[in-house]
Amino acid sequence: MEIVGAFACSHSGLMISRRELAPAAQQAAVAAAFTAMGEAIRALEPDALILIGTDHARIYPLSLVPQFTIGVNAVAQAIGDAELPAGDYPVHQKCAQAVLKGCLAEGIDLAYSEAMRIDHSFVAPLLLALPGTSPPIVPIAQNCNVPPLPPLRRSRAFGQKLASALRDAPGDARVVLIGTGGLSHWVGSRAYQDFMREPAGTRLERIGGMKLVLDDTGEVNEAFDEAFLDMMCAGRTERFVAEWDDDRLQSEAGNGAQELRNWVAIAGAVGDRRGRVLGYQPVKEWLTGIGVVAFTP
């Protein structure tokens, strides 16, 4: 199988559910960036889209938190969270099965699901970039929201092993990779954020008392976002992994920036290839720095 393209983008459902609340110029700029990504993907004529997203504790509750999970069933079910539509997304099973087998052979212990469900981290980018129909997907959920999280170096290594698995897989399927999440954003109250960082094994019985509430506007760290995009597009992912850890990310870019693991995985898969920013907007009404990047072939 051949990787013919790679992209990374934000996945906030607020880009859709609160679209009209953002300034018109920012709405247009974000829409143009996702449209450009979608046009580039269609031009590559992929047989499959491998999306690395996450779960926001709706599918994998604290009773079971896998670090990496791939869907191998025929259809992934969108759960309809974040005010986005529920629905079915066909899975490219041969590609998914090859990735699972290949990653296991490469020493990556992927969990897998034969009843895969996906949330807005997969659905929002597809709705914005590829409205109507998209090629079959291969959904991979990386734990970015329920600490302890995979170290950034592990996310990069996962991307490298994913690429190896695809290169070694039989067949001539054309594959596009998409990593989703970020950029800077703070999700929930400080109490909620602190609670989610408490030690594993101490949260399950109390999670019912922690309600996640989204404010009308949110902080965005433009300086961080721009520096991160510059680093990704310059092919310096290894430096980012070496210089940043969970605590620094949380402090400077918010708990939502932990999702940048998915960008790091894509960069690892394409050998830290240089990239090009298709769009960036710090949209406080969507509580998020919104970015879209295409990695240069």
N, C-alpha and C positions, 0 to 999 in steps of 0.2 A: 504494500500500500504506500501511497505517496502523499506527503504533506505538501499541498500546493499553495497554502496561504495561512496566515495567522493574524489574529486581531485581539484586542482587549478593550473593554468598555465598562462603564458604570452600569448598574442594573436597578437603580432605585425605581420602585413602582410609582413613586410620586411624580416621575416624569410624565406619567399617563394620568393618574388619578387627580393630580393637582396641576395639570398642564397649564390651565388658564390663569393660575395665580402668579406665575412667573412673568417678568417683564417680556413684552412681545419680542424684543430683539433676542433675548436669551432663548425663548421658545424656538424661534426660527433657526438660531445657530445650532442648537442641540438637534433639532429635527434634520438639519442639513448634514450634520456629522453622521448620524445614524443612516440616513439615506445613502450617503457616500459609501459607508461600510457595506450596506446591503448591495449596492450596485457592484462594488468590487468583488463581493462574494459570488454573486450571480455570474459575473464575467469569468470567474475561475471554474465554473461548471463542476462543483464538487458533488461527489456521490453521498458524502456524509459530513455533518458538522459535529465535531467533538466540542461540547461546551463544558467548561469547568466552572461550576457555580458553587453555591453553598446551600445551607439550610438555616433558617432563622428560628430554630428550635420548635418548628411546627411539625416536621416530619420525623425527626429524630429527637425525641424528648430526652430528658436527663436519665431516663431508665436505660438508654442505649445510645451512645455517642460514638459512631465510627469516624475515623479521621479521613478516610477516602472511600467513597462508595460509587460503583458504576452500575448503571441500569442495563440489564441484558435481556429484558422481556421485549415483546414486539411493540408495545405501546407504553410510553411514559405518560402518566396522568398529572396534569397541572391541577393543583389543589384549589386554585381560585383565591389566593390570598392577596393582600395589598390592593383590594378592589379591582383586581384583574380577572379576566374570565377564566373559568375552569375549562378544561378541554383535554383532548388526546393528541399526543405528538408521536408520530411513528419513529421507531428506533431502528437504526441500521444494525441489525443483530450480528451479522458476520463481522463487522468492524468492532462492535462492542465485545464480542466473544474473543476476537483476536487480541484486543487490548488487555482484557482480563487475563488470558492465558500468558501473553507475553510479559506483562508486568509481574505476574507471579514468578515467571522464569527469571526475571531481572532482579528479584529480591524485594519487590514492592507488594506488600500483602493487602491488596485491594479487597475490601468487602464488596459484595455484589448483591443486587436485588433482582428478583424475578417478578416484582410488583412495584417497580420504581415510580415514585411520585416526585414531582418537582415543584418548586415555588417560584416567586417572582424573579429570582436571580437568573433563571433560565428564560422565563416567559417574556419579561419586559424587553430585553434586547431583541428577541425574535419578533415581537410585535412591532417594534420601532424600525428595525433594519430590514426585515423580511415579511412585511404584512401580506396577508393572504395565505400563501403556502411557502414552506421552506423545505430544503432537502431533509431527509431523515437525520435524526440527531443521535448522538451518543452522549447521554448525560452523566457527568462525573461530579459528585458533590464532595467538596473538601471542607472539613470543619474549620470555619473561620469565626465562629460566634460563641462557642461554648468552651472556654479554657478548661484544661490545658490544650493548646493548639499545636499543630505540627510546627517545628521550627522553620523559619524561612528557608534555611539551607535544605531542609527536607522537601519543601515545596518545589524548590529548584531541581533537586535530584529527581523528584517524581516526574517533572516535565521531561527531563533528560531520558529517563527510563521509558516514558510514554512514547517518545520519538523512536527509541530503539525498538520497542514492541511493534510499532507501525512499520518501520523499515523491514523488519523480519517477517512480517505477516504475509501470507500468500495472497495473490490477487493483485489487481491493478486499480483498486478503488482510489479515487481522488478525495483527499480529506482536508478540510479547513478546520483550524483550531480557533476557539474563542474562549478567552478568560474574562470573567465578569466580576465586578465589585468596585468598591471605592468610589471616588477618591476620598478626601478627608470628609468625615462626618461623625457626629456624636449621636448615638441612638439611645433614647430613653433618658430618664433622670439620672443624676449622679448616684443616687441610692441603687437604682437598677444596675447601672454599670458596675458599681462596686460589688454588688451581690453576685453578679455573673462571674466575677473574678475570684470568688471565694474557693477554697480547696474542693477538688472533686470528692464527692461522697457526702457533702454537707448541705447541698442545695435542694434536693428533690422534694423533701417534705415541706419546704417553705416557699417553693416557687409559686404556689397558688396565691400567695399574698403579694407578689411582685407584679404589678400591672405595668405593661409597656405602653407609655403614652408619648405620642409624637407632637412636638410643639408646632406652632404655625410657621415659625422660621427657625433656622439653626445656624450655628457657627460653621464657617468654612475657612480653612487655612490655605489661602491662595499661594503663599510662598512655598509651603510644603508641596502642594499639588504641582506647581510649575517645576520645582526642583526634581520631583519624582518623575514627571513626564520627560524632562530633559535627560535624566539618568537612563530611563528605559529606552528612549529613542537613540541614545548614544551607545547602546549595547553594554552598559555598565551595571548590569544586574548583579554580578558577582560582588561588586563594591557595595551596592545597596544591602545585600544579604549580610555582608561582613560588618557594616556600620550600624545597622538598625536591629533592634529586638522588640519584643512585644511591649515592654514598658515604655520605650521611647515612642513607638508608634501610637500607643494609646494616649500619651501625654501631648504629643504635637499634632496628631491628625485624627484622634478619636477612635473609639472602639470599632466603628465601621471601617476604618482603614485597615483593620486586620484582614479584610477581604482582598487586599492587594497580593496576598499569597497566590491568588489565581492568576494575576498578571505575571508574577514571578515564575509560576509553573510554565506558562506559555513561553516566556523568554528562555527558560531552560530548554524547552522542547525545540526551539529554533536556533539554539546555539548562541544566544545573546545577540541575535541579528539586530541591526539598526532598525529604527521605526520612524513613523511619520505621524504627527498629531493631526487627526482629522477634525478635531474640535475640542475646546475646553471652555467651560463656563462655570463660575462659582455661583450656584443658584441657591440662595438662602431660603427661598420659598419651598425648595425641594430638599432642604437640609443637607445638601451634598455638593461637593465639587464634582462636576460631570465631565468625564473625559472619554475620548474615543481615539484609539491608536491602531494603525495598520503597520505590521512588521514587514519590512521591505523584502521582496523575494530575493 
